[in-house]
Amino acid sequence: MANYHKPDEKNLQGLKDVANKLRIHSIKATCASNSGHPTSCCSAAEVMSVLFFHAMRYKADDPRNACNDRFVLSKGHAAPILYAAWAEAGFVKESDLLNLRKLESDLEGHPTPKLPFVDVATGSLGQGLSAACGMAYTGKNFDKSSYRVYCIMGDGECSEGSVWEAMAFASHYKLDNLVAIMDVNRLGQSEPAPLQHDMETYRKRCEAFGWNTYVVDGHNVEELCKAFWNAQQFKGKPTCIVAKTFKGKGLRGIEDQLNWHGKPIPKDKVTELLKDIQQQIQVPNKTLSPELPKEDTAPADLSNIALASPPAYKKGEKMATRRAYGVALAKLGRTSERVVALDGDTKNSTFSETFMKEFPERFIECFIAEQNMVGVAIGCASRDRTVAFASTFATFLSRAYDQIRMGAISQSNVNLVGSHCGVSIGEDGPSQMALEDLAMFRAIPTCTVFYPSDAVSTERAVELAANTKGICFIRTSRPDTAVIYSPNEKFEIGVAKVVRQSDSDLVTVIGAGVTLHEALAAAAVLESEGKNIRVIDPFTIKPLDADTILASAKATGGHIITVEDHYKEGGLGEAVLSAVGQEQGIVVTRLAVTSVPRSGKPQELLDLYGISAKQIANTVRQKFAN
């Protein structure tokens, strides 16, 4: 191992001076906005100074350069010090810092990728390390590049289980290009953090999770320089630098005191406090420049990704949409090396294993840690380095809902695939049945919600998702269902398919997934009784093809029946109601699961909860008894 060379005194003093400049910027910015977290910034000042002006390699004038080291501020409430660091680096105008949290400024209360130096939004605590894991995994295993990933966490957020999911993940995959920094400033929002300054317990926990760990004085720039240097040399494990700091460091009467979280410095104190800090700066005009990165990361190929071959199914052939997902993903993998897959130990049920068997080097097993899996996927997709698909049972994505909504705020292009939706999964029972997922994803801004009904439409949904901005959710089903579309059928986001119609249709029935097939079965039975119904496959639930639905409703006397393997709240029926709500003379009857279900055979459960072909037919008969 190379020998450590201590920086000379001028550089050490320069780093101390920058730390105090960062404190001053943070205090001035939060005073100008009359809100924010200056004390949380002050505890991290030396860490940020050493990181940005000694340890990290990046192009200050090109923050999103693919070769740059990555930085994630997981304790997002300390955003002012991040903005201050980029001002000292020369990218942000110092005068813009005073526009913190103002409507016309992108320097928001917590970081978002509206700013080119922010890869993922933070502020909902406990999530930054997972995203950093995704970036580090991508750098080491996909890009095979030298960029490193740094993530600052607060001690308070280390109570979140997702932090330890990420710690386990990084250790398992030996992400030695990842450095986490715990800013242990002792104080939470309303009281001290659980361990306060018990640094030995922090050390033992990190080491127990398999991390190379250094405990340092977080206000000693020389100790920090050495710790970051050691982290760069260490191979085979991620590194955690556990930094003992003090909240409000450098602020007389405020440092290490409770009840200063999220409060700007009072006007009667600020002048004197700023003067104290300013007096500690020995060389006010000295500038430190970051080291430039190695040019060893190729630009991302942003061209569209197509299936390697069209769907190869015959009409009437039976195949579960979950299985077709795996086939489609493998086809995408053949045409683009950017396509990667993640799963939460359900790959033989979601059929992501089809991709894994063909491209094991591009598959990430995330184990049973769905929050971390979504965070890792978001990190993998950052800077367009990969096109990431993450899959598990749809119901378990509810566990990661906070990560999903933060993914939308992060402007992430990540694709989430949920199998085993609804009562149609059968005997496994209600804990395994996703019955809330459509409501969940419909509420996510930027989200496109695909609900394919056969193998052909599933393959096309996967292809479209790979090329769609924002969060995409693909809902797949467990039962084998008949192929109803020809291989050359064209699918578009927001364009429904009228799969059955006549000039004498009494009602428009809208189903999706399993219930589309139940609707078609009901249509066949009703036709034998002299009653015709129109059947629509929406393909995407969000956006919904309101024009096709309205046109069909008007052609069938204003009558619509929706049928869904989902709870009544927030699903297909409510989406249709929203689409037609302002139209006069249209009546929507909704068939959906209305109570917590139980175990049983799939067809028994479809009957019991009123969403089978039999129940659809009975509803039509009752409606048109005369």
N, C-alpha and C positions, 0 to 999 in steps of 0.2 A: 504494500500500500504506500502511496506517495506520502511524504511528510507534510504536515500542516504548517503553513507560513502565516503567522499573525499579520494582519494588515498594519501598515505603519500608523503612527499616532495621528498624522494629518487626516488619513482616511477614516480612522476611528472617530476623530472629532467631527469630521464631516458627517458621518452617520448620526452622531448625537445631535448635531445641529439640524439635520433634516428631520429627525424625530420631533424636535421641538417646533420646527416649522409646520409639521403636520398637525401638531396640537393646536397651534395658533390658527391655521386654516379651518380646522374643525370647529373651534370655538366661535370664530367669526361667522362661519356659515350658519351654525345653529342659532346664533344670536340674531342674525339677519332674518331667519325664517321664524324665529321665536318658537322653535320646536326642534326635536331631534335628540341625539344621544351623545353629547360631548364626552361624558365620563367614560363611556364604552369605547370611544375613539382613543382617549388618552391612554388607556391601559395597553393598547395595541401599537402605540406609536413607534417604539424601537423595533418591534417585530416587522412592521410595515417598512420602516426605513431600511433595515438590513435586507429584507426580501427584495424590494424594488430597486435598490441601488448598490447591491453587493451580490446577492445569491442568484436572482433570476436573470435569464437571458431573453431579451425581447427587443423588438424594434419599436421605440416609443412613438414614432410617427405612423405606425401601421399595426394597431393593436390586435387585429384579427389575422395577422400573418400566420400561415399554417405552421411555420417553424418555431414560433414563439413558445416559451414556457407558458403554462396555463396557471391562472390564479382564481380561486373561488373564495369569496368572503361569505362563509356559511352564517356567521353572525351578522346578518345583513343590516341590522339596525346601526352598525358602525359605518354605514355607507359614506358619511362625510370624509372619513380618513382615506377611503379608497379614492374618492374624487380628488382629495388633496394630493395623494401620491401621483396621480396622473397629471395634476397641475405642476407638481415639482418635476415630473418627467418631461413636461412641455407640451402635452397633448391637449389638456384642458386649460382655458384661459383662467388665470387667477381671479379675475373679476367675475367670471361666471359662477364661482363658488358661492357668491353672495346671493345667487338666484336659487339656492337649494330649496326644494319642495314647493317652488312656485309653479303655477299652472303652465306658464310658457317655457319652462325649463325641463330638460330630460334628466336633470340631477334630482331624481325622485327620493322619497324618504327611505326606500330600500332599493338596491340595485336591480335594474332590468336591462335586457339586451337592446333596448332603445339606444343604449350607449355601446359603441363598438368594442370597448374593453371589457364588457360583461358578457360572459358566455351563457350563464344560467341565472334566472331570477332567484333571489334568496330573500329571507325575511320570515318565512315559516320555518322555524328552527329545526335543526336535526336532519336537514336534507342535503346540505352542501357536500358532505363527504361522499355520499353515494354518487352524485354527479361527477365529483373528482375521480372516483374509482372508474367510472365509465371512460373518462378522458384518459386516465393513465393506462387502462387496459387497451384502449384504442391505440395509444402511442406505442406501447410495448409490443402488442401482438398483431395489429392490423397495419398501422403506418410504419412500424419498425423504425421509429425515429428517435432522436435524442432529446426531444423536448420533455421537460419534467412538469409535474403538476403539484401545486401547492394549495393547501386549503386551511384557512384560519377558522377555528371553531371557538365558541364561548364555552366556559365551563358549565353554565346553566343548561345549555342545549344538550349536554352529555347525559342528561336524564332521559333523553329520547331513545327509545329502543332502536330506531332506524340508524342511529350513530353506530351502534354495536353490530347491527347487521352489516354495515359497511366495513367496520373494522375486521369482521370475520372474513368478508369477501376479499378484501385487499390482501390479507395474510394468506388465504388459501391460494390465491393466484400470484403470490410473490411479487407484488407490484412495487419493485424497488425504485421506480421512477416517481413514486408518490410520497409527499411529505405532508403530514397533518400537523398543525400547530394548535395546541390547546392554550387559549388565552385564559389562564386560571386567575381571574381577578377577584375571586372570593365571593362577590356580591351578585345576587340575582336581581330581579325587578322589585320584589316585595320583601325579600329577606335573603340571608346568605344562602349560597348554593350548598348542597348537602355535604360535600367534603371540605368546603372552605379551602384552606391552604394545606390540606393533608396531601402533600406532593408524593409521598411514598406510596400511598394507596393508588393514586393516579398511575404511577410508574408500574406497580404490580398489575393493575388491570390491563394496561396497554401491552405489557410483556406477556401476560396470560393469553391475550388475543393474538400473539405471534408477531408483535411489532418490535422492531429495533427502537429503543426509547432513550431519550435524553431529557433529564430534568435540568432546567436552566433558570437563571435570573432573567426574566423577560424584559428587564430594563437595562441589561448589561449588553451593549452592542458587541463586545469582544466575545462573550460567551455565545451569543447568537450566531456570529460569524463562524465560529468553530463548529457549532452544532450543525449548521447548514452544510458546511464543508464535509463534515463526517457523513452526513446523510447522502451526499453525492457519491462518496466512495463506497458506501455500504451496499453489498449485493445480496439478493435473495430474500429480502424482507422490506416491507414499507417502513418508513420512519415516522415516529411521532415525537415532536419536540414539545414537551410539557413545560410551559413557561409560567413561572410564578410572577404575577403582575399585581398592580393595585389599580382598582377602578378610580378614575379621576386623577391618575398620577400627575404630579406637578401642580396641582391646584390646591393651594393652602386652604384648610378648613373644609375641603370637599373630598380630598383623596381618602379612599378607604372608608368612606362614611355612607351609611344607608340613606335611602330616600332621595338619591340624586339620579336615579335611572330615568332616562327619557325626559330630562329637564334641561333647558338651556341655562347658561350661567346668568344669574340676575344682573341687571344693568348696573346696579350699584357696586358690584364686585368685579365686573369684567375688565375694566381698565387696569386695575391694580394687578389682577391675575395675569393678564397678557404681558404686562411690564415685567413681572417675575420671570416668565418663560423667555421673553425676548432677551433678558439679561444673560441667560445661559448660552445663547448662541454666540460663538466666538468668531466665526467667519460668515457673516450674513450673506454674502454674495457668491460664495463658493458653490459651484454646481457639480453634482455627481451624475455620471451617465451610466446607464445599465450596459452590461456586456451584451454584444449582439449574439443571436442564436446561430447554430450551425444550419446551413442551408441543405437540410436532408429530408425535407417533407414535401412530397409532390402536391401541386394544387389539386383540389377535388374535381373529379369529372362530374359535372352537373347535367350531363345529357340525360334524356328520358331513358327509363329502364323498361324493357318489354319482356314478356314471356319468351323463353327460348323457342317454344313451339306452341301452337294454339291448343286449347282444350281438346282432349282426345276421347271424349265420351260419346256414347250413342244414346239417343232419346230412349227413355224407359229403363236404362241401366240404373242400378241403385248404388248410391255412394253417399256417405255422410259428408256434410260440408266441412267438418273438422279434418277429415282425411284429405279432402281436396285442397285445403289450406296448405298442408305439408307439401303436396305435389307442386302447387303453384309457387311456393317459396323456393323450392329447389330449382324450378325453372328460372326464376329471377336470378338466383345465385349463379347460374351458368352464364348469364349475360352481363353481370356486373359484380366485380369484386367488392363493391361498396356495400352490398347486401349482407347483413349479419342478423343472426337470430339469437334471442335470449329466451329462457324458460325457467319456471320455478318448480323443477322436479316433476313436471307433468307432461314431459315431451312425448311419452308413449300414449297419452290421451289426447293432447292437442295436435299431435302428429307433426310437431316441429322436429321430431327425430328424423323425419324424411330428409330434411335439410341437413341435420347434423351428420347423418351417415355419409352424405355426399361431400359436405364441406365442414369436417370436424374442426378445422382451424378457424372457422368463422362462426362457431357456435359457443355461446357463453351459458353454462349451467349456473343459475343463480340460487338454486336450492329453494327451500320454503321460506322465502324472505321477500314477499311481493313488494313491499315499500322500497327496499333497496333495489330490486330488479327494475322497477320503473325509473328510479333515480339514475341507475347505471345506464339504462337505455337512453335517457335524456342526455347524459354525458357523452355517450358514444356518438349520438347524432349531432352534437355541437360542432360548429364550424363546418357543417356538411361533410364531416369525415366519413360517416357511414349512413346507410339507410337501414334503420334498426326496426326489427319486428320483435316484440316481446309478447309471450303467450302464457296463459294459465287458464284455469277455470274462470269463467267470467265473474262468478260471485266473489272470488278472492281478490279481484281488482278493486272491490269496494274498500278493502283494507288500505289500498294505496291512493285513495281519492285525493288526499292533500297533495301528494306528489304529482298526480295527474293535473290538478288545477294549476299547480305551480309550473308544470310543463307548458301549459297554455300561456301563462304570463312570461315564460322563458322563450316564447315564439318557437318552440321546439317542433320539429317535423318527425315525431316518433309515432310508430304504428303499434297499437295494442290489440291483441286478438284474444277474445274470450270464448271458450268452448263450454259445453255442458250447461246451456241456458234452459231455464224453464222446467216445468213439470215433466216434460217429455224425456228427461234423463232417466226417470223411473225410480227403481228401487233404492237408490242412494239416499233419497229423502231430502227434506227442505234445506238442510245446511249446505248442500252441494248445488242447489238449484238457483241460478241467477234469475231473479225476478224483479230486480231493481236497476239493472245495468243500463237499460235504455234511458231511463229517467236521469241516471247519473251522468251519462255521456252527453245527452241532449243539453244539459245545463252548462257544459264546458264550452266557453267561447273558443273559436278556431276549430272546433271538433267536427269532423265528418263521420257520420254513423252509417256504416254499411251493414245490411242484414241480408246476405245472399240466401237464396232458397234452393239452389241445386249446385252441383259441382262446377258447371260451366260458369255460372254467375259468381261463384266463389273465386275461381281463378282470376276472373276479370276484376273483382273487387280488390284482390291482393295486388294486381298490376297497377290499378288506379291509385291505391293507397301509397304505393312506392313513389309515385310522382305528384302527390298532393301535399301542399303546404299545410302546416298545422298538425294537431293531434288527429289521428285516424283510429277509429274503433271498428273492428270487424267481429260481428257476433256469429259464431258458428254453432252448429247443433250436433248432438250425439247420434240420433237415429239415422240409419240409412234411408235416403229419400230418392225418388226417381229423378233422373235427369229430364228436364222439360225444355231445355234450350239447345239449339244446334250449336256446334263448335264455332261457327262464324258469326253468332249473334253479337251485335254491338251493344255495349253497356256504357252509360255515362252517369256521372254523379248528378243527382237531382232529376233523373229521368226514369219514370216508372214504366212498367210493362203491363199492358192489358193482355192477359194470357188467355182469357176466354170472354167472348161477347157474341151477342146476336141483336137483331133489331127489336126483339121483344123482351129484353131483360127487365125484370121487375125491380132489381136492387143491385147496387154495387157492393161487392164483398171484397174487403182489403185484408189480406193475410200476408205473413212474412215468415220465412223459414218453414218450420213444421206446419204452421197453421195455413200457409198457402196451399200445401198439399191436402190438408183437411177441407179447405174451401173448394178445391177442384173435385175432391171426392163427393162433397155435398152437391156440387153442381151437377154431377153425373146422375145422382139419385133423383134430384129434383127434376131434371130434364125428362126422366122416365115418367114423371107425374104431370108433365106438361107445363112445368115452371122453369123459366130460364133466368139465370143470374149472371152478372158480369163479375169477373174476378181480376183483381189487380195485384201485381207484385211491385211494391214501392222501390225495391232494391236499396235505396238509401232512405233512412228515417230522418236524417238531417244532412243536407237539405231535403225536404219532401217535395215531390212533384205536385204542387197544388193545382196546376192547370189541368193535368190529366185527370186528377181526382174530381175536380169541379165539373169538367166536361162530362165525365162518366156519370156523376151524380145527377146532373141535369137531364141526361139521356135516360135515366132510370127513375124518373119521377121524384127526384130529390132524396132518395132513400140510400143510405150507406150503412153497412154493417162492418165494423172492424173486429178482427179476432186475433188475439195475441197471446203467446205463451210468456206472459209478463204480468206483473200486478197492474191494476187499472190505472194507478197514479203514474203519470209521467211517461207512459209508453206510446205505442203506436196510435192508440185511440185518441189520446190527448193531442198528439201531433196532428192528426187529421182534423180534430175539432178546431185547433188553432188555425188550420189552413182554410177552413170553410166557415168559420164563426161569423163572419160579416155578411154571408150570403143568405138571402131570404129563402125560406121554403125548403131548406135542407135539414133533414133529421138524421142524426148519427146514433146508431145503436152499438154499444160497445160490449163485446164478449172478451173477458179477461179473467185472470185468476184473482179472486176477491178475498181469499183467506189464506192463512199459512197452510201450505199443503202437507201431505204425508207421503210415506213410501207406498209404492204400488207399481204395477206394470204400466209402461208408458201409455198404452191405449186406455187403460182403466182410469188413469189420472186425467187424460185429456177429456174423457167423458165426465168424470166426477166434477171437474172444475169448469165445465161448460164451454170448452173450446175445440171440441171434436167435430168431425163431419156431421155426426148425428145431431149435435146441438145446433150447429149452423143451419142444418136443414129444418129442424124444428122451429128455430127463430123465424126463418123465412115463411114457413107454413102459417105460424101464428100471425105474422104481420100481414099476410095476404090471404087470410082464411076466407075472405069474401070475394 
